[in-house]
Amino acid sequence: MTSISRSVFRGHFLFPNYQCPQCRTFTTRTLLWSGHSRWSTIKHDKGKNDAAKTRQRNILSQELMQASKAFGADPNTNSRLAGVIAAAKKAGFPKASIEAAISRGQGRSPSGAALECLTIEAILPPSIALVIDCETDAKARTLQDLRLLLKNHGGSPTPTSYLFDKKGRILFQRKEGLGVDEVLDEAVENGALDVELDDEGRILIYTEPSATTAATIALGKKMGLQVQSTDIIWVPKADTMVGLDSNSALLELRAFVEEVQDHSSVQSVYMNVAQGRIPDEAWMDFQSRIAV
């Protein structure tokens, strides 16, 4: 037996209070390595960046479809489409995705097949009514995909359109000297239900769905307005709104919205959801992700 082992042996039996100098460094506390915290920060930042990129892609895709739908698929004769294409390229939007979005604006899939409209109605926790508008060349597959997604988030398909009003929405480009007062009478005469200005000072008009096209053409000619976009939307009725009472509910809802918008067939997502107890900044960010 070595002298060191004899010393430890003697200390163990003869000197019960003896403590080996090496043993003094032992501890049962969990060590916190800085690398772990750093990786967590990197992963969190990467998640935020990925979400921002996905959101930007969705916005660009919608703008490409709207420009193609309103003014045609040829950027040589459609200056607005040319501008959106340039912005998409600058943002690193893939060429195939640009072409696919332009084709969808013309009612075709990237393969050239005709697209059909599909509307899915559902309920999500906690009792939030949902309407999803899609354009697809494979209705059965799209329906199956979105029903599975709903199920994974605790939702279920059920009639909800009666909780919304279906309206036409026309957004005109800003024109100096023209506001609500200047266009109101002409707009009402051509079927407008409401006229307002958006945050950028552009004229926004709501109509019955069947009157949208006629009102767009009439106001464009008589008032010299350039169309920014036209679409048919689902506006939740005021007395059906469901407020969110926690940040966790908001995060769950946002996760669903991000997943459903990643589906290539989904055009718009409408919900009868209200701010409730959610902070203003988080609520504004969420509102920017949904149609209404």
C-alpha positions in Angstrom: 0.0 0.0 0.0 1.4 3.4 -0.9 1.9 6.2 1.6 -1.0 8.2 0.0 -3.4 5.3 0.3 -2.3 4.6 3.9 -2.8 8.3 4.7 -6.4 8.1 3.4 -6.9 4.8 5.1 -5.8 6.2 8.5 -7.8 9.4 8.0 -10.9 7.3 7.3 -10.7 5.2 10.5 -8.6 7.2 12.9 -9.5 10.7 12.1 -13.2 10.8 11.2 -13.2 14.6 10.6 -10.3 14.4 8.2 -11.1 15.6 4.6 -9.0 14.8 1.7 -7.8 18.0 -0.1 -8.9 16.6 -3.5 -12.4 15.8 -2.2 -12.9 19.4 -1.2 -13.5 20.2 -4.8 -16.4 17.8 -5.2 -19.9 19.3 -5.5 -23.4 18.1 -6.3 -24.4 21.4 -7.8 -25.2 21.4 -11.6 -22.5 23.3 -13.5 -23.8 26.0 -15.9 -21.7 26.1 -19.0 -21.6 29.3 -20.9 -21.7 27.4 -24.2 -25.2 26.0 -23.4 -26.6 29.5 -22.9 -24.9 30.8 -26.0 -26.3 28.0 -28.1 -29.8 28.7 -26.7 -29.4 32.4 -27.7 -28.2 31.4 -31.2 -31.1 29.0 -31.6 -33.6 31.6 -30.5 -32.2 34.3 -32.8 -32.2 31.8 -35.7 -35.8 31.0 -35.0 -36.8 34.7 -35.1 -34.8 35.2 -38.3 -36.4 32.2 -40.0 -39.9 33.4 -39.0 -39.2 36.8 -40.4 -38.0 35.3 -43.7 -41.1 33.1 -43.9 -43.3 36.1 -43.3 -41.5 38.1 -46.0 -41.9 35.3 -48.5 -45.6 35.1 -47.8 -46.0 38.9 -48.3 -44.0 38.9 -51.5 -45.9 35.9 -52.8 -49.2 37.6 -52.2 -48.0 40.8 -53.8 -46.9 38.9 -56.9 -50.2 37.1 -57.2 -52.2 40.4 -56.7 -50.1 42.2 -59.3 -50.4 39.3 -61.8 -54.2 39.0 -61.2 -54.9 42.8 -61.5 -52.6 43.8 -64.4 -51.5 40.6 -66.2 -48.5 38.2 -66.0 -46.1 40.1 -68.4 -43.7 42.4 -66.4 -42.9 44.2 -69.7 -46.5 45.6 -69.7 -47.2 45.4 -66.0 -44.9 47.9 -64.2 -46.3 47.0 -60.8 -45.5 43.3 -61.3 -42.0 44.3 -62.5 -41.4 46.3 -59.3 -42.5 43.4 -57.1 -40.3 40.9 -59.0 -37.3 43.2 -58.5 -38.1 43.4 -54.8 -38.5 39.7 -54.6 -35.1 39.0 -56.3 -33.4 41.5 -54.1 -34.8 39.6 -51.0 -33.5 36.3 -52.4 -36.9 35.0 -53.4 -36.3 31.9 -55.6 -37.0 32.2 -59.3 -39.3 29.1 -59.2 -41.3 30.7 -56.4 -41.7 33.9 -58.3 -43.0 32.1 -61.4 -45.3 30.0 -59.3 -46.9 33.1 -57.6 -47.4 34.8 -61.0 -49.0 31.7 -62.4 -51.4 31.5 -59.4 -52.4 35.1 -60.0 -53.5 33.9 -63.4 -55.5 31.0 -62.0 -53.0 28.3 -62.9 -50.6 26.0 -61.0 -46.9 26.1 -61.9 -47.5 23.0 -64.1 -50.2 25.0 -66.0 -53.2 23.2 -64.5 -56.3 25.3 -63.7 -56.8 26.2 -60.0 -60.1 25.7 -58.2 -61.3 27.7 -55.2 -61.6 25.9 -51.9 -62.9 27.3 -48.6 -62.3 25.5 -45.3 -64.3 26.4 -42.1 -63.1 25.3 -38.7 -62.9 26.0 -35.0 -59.7 26.4 -33.0 -59.2 26.6 -29.2 -60.5 28.6 -27.5 -63.6 28.7 -29.7 -62.0 30.8 -32.4 -63.9 30.7 -35.8 -61.7 30.2 -38.8 -62.1 30.6 -42.6 -59.3 29.5 -44.9 -59.4 30.5 -48.6 -57.4 28.2 -50.9 -56.7 27.9 -54.6 -55.6 24.4 -55.6 -55.3 21.9 -58.5 -55.9 19.0 -56.1 -58.8 19.7 -53.8 -58.8 16.3 -52.0 -55.1 16.5 -51.1 -55.4 20.1 -49.9 -58.4 19.3 -47.8 -56.7 16.3 -46.3 -53.5 18.3 -45.5 -55.3 21.1 -43.8 -57.7 18.9 -41.8 -54.6 17.1 -40.4 -53.0 20.4 -39.5 -56.2 21.5 -37.8 -56.3 18.3 -35.8 -52.7 18.7 -34.7 -53.6 22.1 -33.3 -56.7 20.9 -31.5 -59.1 22.2 -34.1 -61.9 20.6 -36.1 -63.8 21.4 -39.3 -67.2 22.9 -38.7 -69.4 25.6 -40.3 -68.2 29.0 -39.3 -69.0 31.3 -42.3 -72.2 32.5 -40.6 -69.9 34.3 -38.1 -68.4 36.4 -40.9 -69.7 38.9 -43.6 -68.3 38.2 -47.1 -67.3 41.5 -48.8 -65.4 42.8 -51.7 -62.4 45.0 -50.9 -60.8 47.5 -53.4 -57.6 49.3 -52.6 -56.6 52.2 -54.8 -53.2 53.7 -55.1 -52.8 57.1 -53.3 -53.7 60.1 -55.3 -53.0 63.7 -54.1 -56.1 65.7 -53.5 -58.4 62.7 -53.3 -59.7 61.5 -50.0 -62.9 59.9 -48.5 -65.0 63.1 -49.0 -64.0 63.4 -52.6 -64.9 59.9 -53.6 -67.7 59.0 -51.2 -70.7 60.0 -53.3 -69.4 58.3 -56.4 -68.4 55.2 -54.5 -71.8 54.8 -52.9 -73.5 55.3 -56.3 -71.4 52.4 -57.6 -72.2 50.0 -54.8 -69.7 50.9 -52.0 -70.7 49.8 -48.5 -67.9 51.7 -46.8 -65.1 54.0 -47.7 -62.0 54.8 -45.7 -58.3 55.6 -45.8 -55.6 53.1 -44.9 -52.4 53.9 -42.9 -50.7 55.1 -46.1 -53.5 57.4 -47.2 -54.8 55.1 -49.9 -58.5 54.8 -50.5 -60.0 51.6 -49.4 -63.6 50.6 -50.4 -65.8 47.7 -49.3 -68.6 46.4 -51.5 -70.9 43.4 -51.9 -68.9 40.6 -53.5 -70.9 40.8 -56.7 -70.3 44.5 -57.1 -66.5 44.5 -56.7 -65.5 44.4 -60.3 -68.1 47.0 -61.5 -67.1 49.4 -58.7 -63.4 49.0 -59.5 -63.9 49.8 -63.2 -66.3 52.7 -62.6 -64.2 54.5 -59.9 -61.1 54.0 -61.9 -62.5 55.7 -64.9 -64.5 58.5 -63.2 -62.1 59.4 -60.4 -58.8 58.6 -62.3 -57.8 56.1 -59.6 -55.2 53.3 -60.1 -56.1 49.9 -58.6 -53.6 48.5 -56.0 -55.5 45.3 -55.4 -59.0 43.7 -55.3 -60.1 40.7 -53.4 -63.0 39.0 -51.7 -62.6 38.8 -47.9 -64.4 37.4 -44.8 -64.9 40.1 -42.1 -65.8 38.7 -38.7 -69.0 40.1 -37.1 -68.4 42.4 -34.2 -70.5 40.5 -31.8 -68.7 37.2 -32.4 -65.1 38.3 -31.6 -63.2 36.1 -29.2 -60.5 37.8 -27.0 -57.2 36.1 -26.2 -56.4 36.0 -22.5 -52.7 34.9 -22.4 -49.5 35.0 -24.4 -49.4 31.2 -24.5 -52.8 31.3 -26.4 -51.3 33.8 -28.8 -48.2 31.8 -29.4 -50.2 28.6 -30.1 -52.4 30.5 -32.6 -49.4 32.1 -34.3 -47.8 28.7 -34.7 -50.9 27.4 -36.4 -51.1 30.5 -38.7 -47.4 30.1 -39.7 -47.9 26.4 -40.5 -51.1 26.9 -42.5 -49.6 29.8 -44.5 -46.7 27.6 -45.5 -49.1 25.4 -47.5 -48.8 26.5 -51.1 -52.6 26.4 -51.7 -53.6 28.7 -48.9 -54.4 32.3 -50.0 -55.8 33.9 -46.9 -56.6 33.1 -43.3 -59.5 34.8 -41.5 -60.3 34.7 -37.7 -62.8 36.2 -35.3 -60.1 36.8 -32.8 -59.7 40.0 -30.7 -56.8 41.4 -28.7 -58.1 40.6 -25.2 -55.2 40.8 -22.7 -52.4 40.6 -25.3 -49.8 43.5 -25.2 -50.1 46.0 -28.1 -46.8 45.1 -29.8 -47.4 41.4 -29.8 -51.0 41.9 -31.0 -49.9 44.2 -33.9 -47.3 41.6 -35.0 -49.9 38.8 -35.0 -52.5 41.0 -36.9 -50.0 41.4 -39.7 -49.9 37.7 -40.2 -53.6 37.2 -40.8 -56.0 38.6 -43.4 -58.4 40.2 -40.9 
